[in-house]
Amino acid sequence: MSAFAHLFARPVRLLAPMEGLTDPLMRQILTQIAHDLGRPYDWSVSEFIRVTHYPLPAHVFYKYVPELLTDGKTASGTPIHVQLLGNNPETMSQSAVTAVSLGTCAIDLNFGCPAKTVNNHKGGSVLLDEPDTLYDIISAVRGAVPTHIPVSAKIRLGYTDMGKMSDIGQAVKQANASWLTIHARTKVQGYKPPAYWDKIAPFTELGLPIIANGEIWNATHAHDCISQASTPHLMLGRGAVTRPDLVASIDNTDKTLRWAELIPHQISFLNDTTDNQSGLIGRYKQWLGMLTKGYDEADKLWDVVKKEKDKAQIISHLSQSVLA
């Protein structure tokens, strides 16, 4: 039995790391909503932090995971696991040691990122073609950090195809990963539907906790994924941004968030004090664009504010949208 089996005593629900989307502000908003709905995320994973030629210094971790300054948790109490991406076992393990010294409660290793720029520099999902390298990295990090700190891995089903799934699974297991999160598509399949949840099921025979991820947009999808993947544990990504109540509605369909109840959270997002206010408005519009898939009111609001550059005007339109 895994030394971290106690973390999986009940079905876990995680907020996924999504580069350029689930940044600290979005994590704060989404974990607060989940907390308020009575079904907090068990933890969230940070956007990946790239490790290249040198071990990462403390200030980089504080930039990407400012929650390290507040006991490694969001304001609502959700733990944040630090995710690292790289291909050098030594610099990855040294960076993990620094992250632990700063207070992270867990390390996650990214072998799933499909971005071309990352893959071209031999990072992310391209490493799925090299199970031995996966083993070396996971094993090095596992050996470098204290035994009470979990070291998990996130993968896809393969790079160009699924032919190495068994080898990948064995590499993860033999390297003593604490658990494994699987996005149910290959790199080549990207984010195009469908997700192949049934292909996750064989990994459950490895004897470590398996978390399923990919194309979970509503409670029905979640339960279909659980059934096909043969695991009760889920990582929620774009669906959690589109419907911030998704995490709660999976186990209780009455736990929903009406548009009017979501407005204060959107205003809170827009009221962030970042120096880059134009960037903040752009990120809000990104979120609003995704919310159009979950709320009719968002679709109407989008038509009004998509070209608006004044934050006060956006907030005004947002406040009035509940009356539309």
C-alpha positions as CSV (number, residue, x, y, z in Angstrom):
1,M,0.0,0.0,0.0
2,S,1.2,3.5,-0.9
3,A,2.6,5.5,2.0
4,F,0.2,8.2,0.9
5,A,-2.9,6.1,0.6
6,H,-4.5,8.1,3.4
7,L,-4.7,11.0,1.0
8,F,-7.0,8.8,-1.1
9,A,-9.2,7.5,1.6
10,R,-12.1,9.2,-0.3
11,P,-12.4,10.2,-3.9
12,V,-10.0,13.1,-4.5
13,R,-10.8,16.2,-6.6
14,L,-8.0,18.3,-7.9
15,L,-7.8,21.6,-9.8
16,A,-5.5,21.0,-12.8
17,P,-2.4,23.0,-13.7
18,M,-3.2,25.0,-16.8
19,E,-0.4,27.2,-18.1
20,G,-1.6,30.8,-18.5
21,L,-5.0,30.0,-16.9
22,T,-4.8,28.6,-13.4
23,D,-2.4,31.2,-12.1
24,P,-2.4,32.2,-8.4
25,L,-5.4,34.6,-8.9
26,M,-7.5,32.0,-10.7
27,R,-6.6,29.3,-8.1
28,Q,-7.7,31.7,-5.3
29,I,-11.0,32.3,-7.0
30,L,-11.8,28.7,-8.0
31,T,-10.7,27.2,-4.7
32,Q,-12.8,29.8,-2.8
33,I,-15.9,28.9,-4.8
34,A,-15.4,25.2,-4.2
35,H,-14.9,25.8,-0.5
36,D,-18.1,27.9,-0.3
37,L,-20.0,25.2,-2.0
38,G,-19.0,22.7,0.6
39,R,-16.7,20.6,-1.5
40,P,-13.2,22.0,-1.4
41,Y,-10.6,20.8,-3.8
42,D,-8.3,18.3,-2.0
43,W,-5.4,20.2,-3.6
44,S,-4.4,22.1,-6.6
45,V,-1.3,21.8,-8.7
46,S,0.6,24.9,-9.8
47,E,1.3,25.8,-13.4
48,F,4.5,24.1,-14.4
49,I,7.8,25.8,-13.4
50,R,10.4,25.2,-16.0
51,V,13.8,23.8,-14.9
52,T,16.6,24.1,-17.4
53,H,20.3,24.4,-16.9
54,Y,20.4,25.5,-13.3
55,P,18.4,24.7,-10.1
56,L,15.7,27.2,-9.5
57,P,16.2,30.0,-6.9
58,A,13.6,30.8,-4.2
59,H,12.3,33.9,-5.9
60,V,11.1,31.9,-8.9
61,F,9.0,29.7,-6.7
62,Y,7.5,32.7,-4.9
63,K,6.6,34.2,-8.3
64,Y,4.7,31.1,-9.5
65,V,3.5,29.9,-6.2
66,P,3.0,32.8,-3.8
67,E,0.9,30.5,-1.7
68,L,4.3,29.3,-0.3
69,L,4.2,32.6,1.8
70,T,0.9,31.4,3.4
71,D,1.7,27.9,4.5
72,G,1.5,26.6,0.9
73,K,-2.3,27.1,0.8
74,T,-4.8,29.4,-0.9
75,A,-6.9,31.8,1.2
76,S,-9.6,29.2,1.5
77,G,-7.2,26.5,2.7
78,T,-6.5,24.5,-0.4
79,P,-2.9,23.1,-0.5
80,I,-0.9,23.9,-3.7
81,H,1.5,21.3,-5.0
82,V,4.5,22.6,-6.9
83,Q,4.8,21.3,-10.4
84,L,8.3,21.1,-12.1
85,L,9.0,20.5,-15.8
86,G,12.4,19.6,-17.1
87,N,14.7,16.8,-18.4
88,N,17.7,16.9,-16.1
89,P,17.5,14.7,-13.1
90,E,20.1,16.7,-11.1
91,T,18.6,20.2,-11.6
92,M,15.1,18.9,-11.2
93,S,15.9,17.2,-7.9
94,Q,17.9,20.2,-6.6
95,S,14.9,22.5,-7.5
96,A,12.6,20.1,-5.7
97,V,14.7,20.3,-2.6
98,T,14.4,24.1,-2.7
99,A,10.7,24.0,-3.2
100,V,10.4,21.7,-0.1
101,S,12.6,24.1,1.9
102,L,10.2,26.9,1.1
103,G,7.2,24.9,2.4
104,T,5.6,23.0,-0.4
105,C,3.8,19.9,0.8
106,A,4.3,17.9,-2.4
107,I,6.1,17.9,-5.8
108,D,4.5,17.0,-9.1
109,L,6.5,16.3,-12.2
110,N,5.1,17.3,-15.6
111,F,5.5,14.8,-18.4
112,G,2.3,15.8,-20.2
113,C,2.7,19.3,-21.5
114,P,2.0,19.2,-25.3
115,A,3.4,22.7,-26.1
116,K,5.8,22.6,-29.1
117,T,8.3,25.0,-27.5
118,V,8.5,22.8,-24.4
119,N,8.7,19.6,-26.4
120,N,11.3,21.0,-28.8
121,H,13.5,21.5,-25.7
122,K,13.0,18.0,-24.6
123,G,10.5,18.7,-21.9
124,G,6.9,17.7,-21.1
125,S,5.2,15.0,-23.2
126,V,8.1,14.3,-25.5
127,L,9.7,12.5,-22.6
128,L,6.9,9.9,-22.8
129,D,9.0,8.4,-25.7
130,E,11.8,7.9,-23.2
131,P,10.5,5.8,-20.2
132,D,14.0,5.4,-18.9
133,T,14.4,9.2,-18.7
134,L,11.1,9.4,-16.8
135,Y,12.4,6.9,-14.4
136,D,15.7,8.8,-13.9
137,I,13.9,12.1,-13.2
138,I,11.3,10.7,-10.8
139,S,13.8,8.5,-9.0
140,A,16.2,11.5,-8.6
141,V,13.6,13.7,-7.2
142,R,12.1,11.0,-4.9
143,G,15.6,10.3,-3.5
144,A,16.3,14.0,-2.9
145,V,13.3,15.1,-1.0
146,P,12.2,13.9,2.5
147,T,10.2,10.6,2.5
148,H,7.1,12.3,3.9
149,I,6.9,14.6,0.9
150,P,4.9,13.1,-2.0
151,V,6.4,13.0,-5.4
152,S,3.8,12.5,-8.1
153,A,3.8,12.5,-11.9
154,K,1.4,13.7,-14.6
155,I,1.5,12.1,-18.0
156,R,-0.5,11.6,-21.2
157,L,-1.1,8.3,-22.8
158,G,1.9,8.7,-25.0
159,Y,3.5,11.1,-27.4
160,T,2.6,10.1,-31.0
161,D,0.7,6.9,-30.0
162,M,-0.2,4.7,-27.0
163,G,2.3,2.0,-27.7
164,K,4.5,2.7,-24.7
165,M,1.8,2.9,-22.0
166,S,3.0,-0.2,-20.2
167,D,6.7,0.9,-20.2
168,I,5.7,4.4,-19.0
169,G,3.6,2.9,-16.2
170,Q,6.4,0.6,-15.1
171,A,8.9,3.5,-15.1
172,V,6.7,5.5,-12.9
173,K,6.1,2.7,-10.5
174,Q,9.7,1.5,-10.3
175,A,10.8,5.1,-9.6
176,N,8.5,5.1,-6.5
177,A,6.1,7.9,-7.6
178,S,3.5,8.5,-4.9
179,W,0.7,8.6,-7.4
180,L,0.0,9.2,-11.1
181,T,-2.3,11.6,-12.9
182,I,-3.2,10.7,-16.5
183,H,-4.6,13.0,-19.2
184,A,-6.5,10.5,-21.3
185,R,-5.0,11.5,-24.7
186,T,-1.6,11.5,-26.4
187,K,0.3,14.6,-27.2
188,V,-0.7,14.4,-30.9
189,Q,-4.3,14.2,-29.9
190,G,-3.9,17.4,-28.0
191,Y,-7.2,18.6,-26.5
192,K,-9.4,17.4,-29.3
193,P,-12.4,15.2,-28.2
194,P,-12.8,12.5,-27.2
195,A,-10.7,11.6,-24.2
196,Y,-9.9,7.9,-24.0
197,W,-10.8,7.4,-20.3
198,D,-10.9,3.6,-20.7
199,K,-7.1,3.6,-21.6
200,I,-6.4,4.8,-18.0
201,A,-7.9,1.6,-16.5
202,P,-4.8,-0.6,-17.1
203,F,-2.7,1.9,-15.0
204,T,-4.8,1.1,-12.0
205,E,-3.0,-2.3,-11.8
206,L,0.3,-0.6,-10.9
207,G,-0.7,-0.5,-7.3
208,L,-0.5,3.2,-6.8
209,P,-3.3,5.8,-6.8
210,I,-4.4,6.9,-10.3
211,I,-6.0,10.2,-11.0
212,A,-8.0,10.6,-14.3
213,N,-8.0,13.9,-16.3
214,G,-9.3,15.1,-19.6
215,E,-12.6,16.3,-21.2
216,I,-14.6,16.4,-18.0
217,W,-17.1,19.2,-18.5
218,N,-20.0,18.2,-16.3
219,A,-21.1,15.7,-13.7
220,T,-22.2,13.1,-16.3
221,H,-18.7,13.2,-17.9
222,A,-17.2,12.8,-14.5
223,H,-19.1,9.7,-13.6
224,D,-18.5,8.2,-17.1
225,C,-14.8,8.9,-16.6
226,I,-14.8,7.3,-13.2
227,S,-16.5,4.2,-14.6
228,Q,-14.3,3.8,-17.7
229,A,-11.0,4.7,-16.0
230,S,-11.7,2.4,-13.0
231,T,-10.6,5.1,-10.6
232,P,-12.7,7.5,-8.4
233,H,-10.0,10.2,-8.4
234,L,-10.3,13.1,-10.8
235,M,-8.3,16.2,-11.9
236,L,-10.6,18.9,-13.3
237,G,-9.2,21.3,-15.9
238,R,-11.1,23.5,-18.4
239,G,-14.4,22.2,-17.2
240,A,-13.7,23.7,-13.7
241,V,-13.0,27.1,-15.2
242,T,-16.1,27.0,-17.4
243,R,-18.3,25.8,-14.6
244,P,-16.7,26.7,-11.3
245,D,-19.3,24.6,-9.5
246,L,-18.3,21.4,-11.3
247,V,-16.3,20.0,-8.4
248,A,-19.3,20.2,-6.1
249,S,-21.9,19.1,-8.6
250,I,-20.2,15.8,-9.3
251,D,-21.3,14.4,-6.0
252,N,-24.4,16.6,-5.5
253,T,-26.2,17.9,-8.5
254,D,-28.0,20.4,-6.3
255,K,-24.7,22.1,-5.6
256,T,-24.7,24.7,-8.4
257,L,-23.6,28.3,-8.8
258,R,-26.0,30.7,-10.4
259,W,-24.7,33.5,-12.6
260,A,-25.7,36.1,-10.0
261,E,-23.6,34.2,-7.4
262,L,-20.6,34.1,-9.7
263,I,-20.6,37.8,-10.3
264,P,-18.9,38.8,-7.0
265,H,-16.1,36.4,-7.8
266,Q,-15.6,37.9,-11.2
267,I,-15.5,41.3,-9.7
268,S,-12.9,40.1,-7.1
269,F,-10.8,38.8,-10.0
270,L,-11.0,42.2,-11.8
271,N,-10.2,44.1,-8.6
272,D,-6.8,42.4,-8.3
273,T,-4.1,44.9,-7.6
274,T,-1.5,43.6,-10.1
275,D,0.7,46.2,-11.8
276,N,-0.3,44.8,-15.2
277,Q,-3.9,45.9,-15.3
278,S,-4.2,45.6,-19.1
279,G,-3.0,42.0,-18.7
280,L,-5.6,41.4,-16.0
281,I,-8.4,42.6,-18.3
282,G,-7.1,40.2,-21.0
283,R,-7.1,37.3,-18.5
284,Y,-10.6,38.2,-17.4
285,K,-11.8,38.2,-21.0
286,Q,-10.1,34.8,-21.4
287,W,-12.1,33.5,-18.4
288,L,-15.3,35.1,-19.6
289,G,-14.9,33.5,-23.0
290,M,-14.7,30.1,-21.3
291,L,-17.7,30.9,-19.1
292,T,-19.8,31.4,-22.3
293,K,-19.7,27.6,-22.6
294,G,-21.3,27.2,-19.2
295,Y,-23.6,30.3,-18.7
296,D,-26.0,31.9,-21.2
297,E,-25.5,35.2,-19.3
298,A,-21.8,35.1,-20.0
299,D,-22.5,34.7,-23.7
300,K,-24.6,37.9,-23.7
301,L,-22.0,39.8,-21.6
302,W,-19.2,38.7,-23.9
303,D,-20.8,40.5,-26.8
304,V,-20.9,43.7,-24.7
305,V,-17.4,43.7,-23.2
306,K,-15.1,41.9,-25.7
307,K,-13.7,45.1,-27.0
308,E,-14.0,47.1,-23.8
309,K,-10.7,48.2,-22.3
310,D,-11.9,50.2,-19.3
311,K,-12.1,48.0,-16.2
312,A,-14.7,50.1,-14.4
313,Q,-16.9,49.8,-17.5
314,I,-16.5,46.0,-17.6
315,I,-17.4,45.8,-13.9
316,S,-20.5,47.9,-14.5
317,H,-21.6,45.7,-17.4
318,L,-20.9,42.7,-15.3
319,S,-23.0,44.0,-12.4
320,Q,-25.9,44.8,-14.7
321,S,-25.7,41.4,-16.5
322,V,-27.8,39.7,-13.8
323,L,-30.6,42.0,-14.7
324,A,-30.4,41.3,-18.4
